[in-house]
Amino acid sequence: MKLFPGFAEEYRRRHDEIWPELSALLKDAGIYDYSIFIDPDTDYLFGVMKTEDPKLTDQLPSNAVMQRWWRYMSDIMETNPDNSPVTIPLKEVFYLA
C-alpha cells in the first residue's frame, strides 16, 4: 500500500483511533496478529497479518464497516475505484520457522 506524501502522521493517528467496530470485525474474522509498517522515505506501507482462517478474511471486503473504513482512508492513500487500498502481492523469499 502507499500513502500520499505528507500523510504518515495522519495515517498513524487514524489507526491509533481505530473504530471499535472495525477492531471487532477483524478479530471476528480470526485475525489475531496484525501490524502495519511504513518506509518513511517512500511512504510505502507493508502489512503483516496472522489469521486463524484465511477464508474468513476473504469476506472482509464485502462488509459495510470495512467499506466505510476504506472510504475514510481514501483521501490519504492510493486506492482502487471501490476505495480499497491499492495492494501488490509479494512473493515470500525466506521464512524461518
WOJO-V105331 format. One record per residue. N is the residue number from 1. RES is the residue in one small letter. SS is DSSP state (H for helix, E for strand, - for the rest). PSI is psi in whole degrees, 0 to 359 (none if undefined). NEAR is the number of other C-alpha atoms within 12 Angstrom. Layout:
BEGIN
n->N res->RES ss->SS psi->PSI near->NEAR
n->N res->RES ss->SS psi->PSI near->NEAR
END
This chain:
BEGIN
n->1 res->m ss->- psi->161 near->29
n->2 res->k ss->E psi->130 near->33
n->3 res->l ss->E psi->154 near->31
n->4 res->f ss->- psi->149 near->25
n->5 res->p ss->- psi->138 near->19
n->6 res->g ss->- psi->7 near->18
n->7 res->f ss->- psi->14 near->24
n->8 res->a ss->H psi->315 near->26
n->9 res->e ss->H psi->323 near->17
n->10 res->e ss->H psi->320 near->19
n->11 res->y ss->H psi->314 near->29
n->12 res->r ss->H psi->315 near->20
n->13 res->r ss->H psi->315 near->14
n->14 res->r ss->H psi->323 near->17
n->15 res->h ss->H psi->330 near->21
n->16 res->d ss->H psi->334 near->13
n->17 res->e ss->- psi->36 near->14
n->18 res->i ss->- psi->140 near->20
n->19 res->w ss->- psi->137 near->18
n->20 res->p ss->H psi->323 near->14
n->21 res->e ss->H psi->331 near->17
n->22 res->l ss->H psi->317 near->23
n->23 res->s ss->H psi->315 near->22
n->24 res->a ss->H psi->319 near->17
n->25 res->l ss->H psi->314 near->26
n->26 res->l ss->H psi->316 near->31
n->27 res->k ss->H psi->320 near->22
n->28 res->d ss->H psi->335 near->18
n->29 res->a ss->- psi->7 near->26
n->30 res->g ss->- psi->9 near->23
n->31 res->i ss->E psi->123 near->25
n->32 res->y ss->E psi->356 near->20
n->33 res->d ss->E psi->117 near->16
n->34 res->y ss->E psi->122 near->17
n->35 res->s ss->E psi->148 near->15
n->36 res->i ss->E psi->130 near->21
n->37 res->f ss->E psi->154 near->21
n->38 res->i ss->E psi->141 near->21
n->39 res->d ss->E psi->108 near->16
n->40 res->p ss->- psi->342 near->17
n->41 res->d ss->- psi->333 near->13
n->42 res->t ss->- psi->347 near->17
n->43 res->d ss->- psi->19 near->23
n->44 res->y ss->E psi->141 near->26
n->45 res->l ss->E psi->146 near->27
n->46 res->f ss->E psi->119 near->23
n->47 res->g ss->E psi->139 near->20
n->48 res->v ss->E psi->123 near->17
n->49 res->m ss->E psi->133 near->20
n->50 res->k ss->E psi->136 near->19
n->51 res->t ss->E psi->150 near->19
n->52 res->e ss->- psi->327 near->16
n->53 res->d ss->- psi->100 near->17
n->54 res->p ss->H psi->333 near->16
n->55 res->k ss->H psi->327 near->13
n->56 res->l ss->H psi->321 near->20
n->57 res->t ss->H psi->334 near->23
n->58 res->d ss->- psi->339 near->16
n->59 res->q ss->- psi->348 near->19
n->60 res->l ss->H psi->318 near->26
n->61 res->p ss->H psi->335 near->22
n->62 res->s ss->H psi->355 near->17
n->63 res->n ss->- psi->136 near->20
n->64 res->a ss->H psi->323 near->15
n->65 res->v ss->H psi->316 near->22
n->66 res->m ss->H psi->317 near->29
n->67 res->q ss->H psi->323 near->24
n->68 res->r ss->H psi->319 near->20
n->69 res->w ss->H psi->317 near->29
n->70 res->w ss->H psi->317 near->28
n->71 res->r ss->H psi->317 near->21
n->72 res->y ss->H psi->323 near->22
n->73 res->m ss->H psi->348 near->32
n->74 res->s ss->- psi->341 near->25
n->75 res->d ss->- psi->353 near->22
n->76 res->i ss->- psi->2 near->26
n->77 res->m ss->E psi->163 near->28
n->78 res->e ss->- psi->132 near->26
n->79 res->t ss->E psi->162 near->23
n->80 res->n ss->- psi->172 near->19
n->81 res->p ss->- psi->333 near->12
n->82 res->d ss->- psi->11 near->18
n->83 res->n ss->- psi->358 near->22
n->84 res->s ss->- psi->150 near->26
n->85 res->p ss->E psi->142 near->30
n->86 res->v ss->- psi->125 near->22
n->87 res->t ss->- psi->155 near->18
n->88 res->i ss->- psi->117 near->15
n->89 res->p ss->- psi->137 near->10
n->90 res->l ss->- psi->148 near->11
n->91 res->k ss->- psi->127 near->7
n->92 res->e ss->- psi->132 near->7
n->93 res->v ss->- psi->351 near->6
n->94 res->f ss->- psi->142 near->7
n->95 res->y ss->- psi->129 near->6
n->96 res->l ss->- psi->116 near->5
n->97 res->a ss->- psi->none near->3
END
